[in-house]
Amino acid sequence: MRFQMRIRLSVMMFLEYFIWGSWYVTLGTWLGQQLHFSGEQIGLAAGTTALGAIFSPFLVGLIADELFATQHLLAMLHAMGGLLLLYTSTRSTFGTLYALLLLYALCYMPTMALTNSLAFRQMKDPRVDFGSIRLLGTIGWIVAGLFIGFLRLEATALPMRLGACASILMAIYCLTLPHTPALGKRSGFELRAVFPAEAVALFKDKSFAMFAVASFLICIPLQFYYAFTNPYLNEIGVHNAAGKMTMGQMSEVLCMLAIPWFFRRLGVKYMLVAGMLAWVVRYVLFAFGNSGPLVWMLYLGILIHGICYDFFFVIGQIYVDRKALPHLRAAAQGLITFITYGMGMFLGAWLSGKVVDLYTNSLSSGQSHHNWRLIWLAPAFGAAIVLLLFSLAFQSDEGGVGERSVVSAKRSV
């Protein structure tokens, strides 16, 4: 791949994830501290991205494959999304803000698949080129968190406005990207093209079905972290919480590099188990840590994000890649993404908000007091149950995975 093309695609990835990282991490803090939304409302607002993930395969399959060049569709979605996000930042009632966030998610979430698709079509060998380019997306998320945390913008609407401006900038930049025409399919959109029957038939394998069920269930306690970690850290007095949370993305990069070494020694099942166990440990650390002498527990809970995410989701992608036939791998990955990032995260967003409300007391001053220890122990207990069920029921027949699968997973992250 030419150096110039690599730079252009890297900038695209940087902006793509800078947009999301700029507003999503601190959303709950703004909604809770400034707009005084309930835990359930904050959870539902965070879950709009899950709904976007549910519908994005259908939107991409219907529009991108048949009607528009990818770079033009990206520009249109980001321009619409930027305007929606900007208007959302001016709203203060839940109903209106939720509807606008949902519309925004329907614009943004398909762009993650579209940026990957555009990048793949410009590469001679995605297995070699994509990993280093996608890494710029993680760096974009980190830069956004460091910037917002340093300026102490977390409890304001400014992060959302920053994301809006970045989205509009991304829309303009997309118009400069290489022409990537529609694939020109003429058969019309069909549901079976998104989730082929052969891919669905993988669920007949008991271990694969157990993996899918565990992936769905583990996403329920996971959403506690994404929706409520930043509000929690700010409420207990952790300085520059958004900046410190980027340590999780930094550890994610390091764990990605270590995956081949661990994989040769642990295999599929025990890496998945380690990933789920890390979520239990993280929430226990959050439950008993504080912003004083035990602040190290909070930092450790953030730092193990690489194990939490990479050891379960990335290894899960490797497992799906090995179980599916070559022509079904993309569809099988899409199906698991639909189950986890879509259905699982949406249910988790709603339930996490209900748990937060359950352990919240309203004070006479109009503020709220949260029993964070009990709040964090709830997802710890849930993740522990999923871990136990998975450990007992899942049997891996892979017996080890070669370098091709590790590279494939890096390509899809």
VENURKA-V260684 format. One line per field, one symbol per residue. psi: psi as a letter, one per 30 degrees, with the letter a starting at -180 (. if undefined). A space follows every 50 residues. Layout:
BEGIN
psi->???
END
This chain:
BEGIN
psi->kkeeeeeeeeeeeeeefeeefffeegeeeeeeeefhlleeeeeeeefeee eeeefeeeeeeeeeffelkeeeeeeeeeeeeeeeeeeefflfkeeeeeee eeeeefeeeffeeeeeeeeefgkejeeeeeeeefefeeeeeeeeeeeeee fhgeglfeeeeeeeeeeeeeeeeefflkkillfgkgflkkeffeileeee ffffkeeeeeeeeeeeeffefefeeeefeeeeeeeggkkheeeffffeee feeeeeffeeeeeffeaeefeeeeeeeeeeeeeeeeefllgbfgffeeee eefgeeeeeefeeeeeeeeeeeeklefgeeeeeeeeeeedfdeeeeeeee eeeeeeeehkkklffflkkkifeeeffefeeeeeeeeeeeeefkjkgegk klfeeeeeeeef.
END
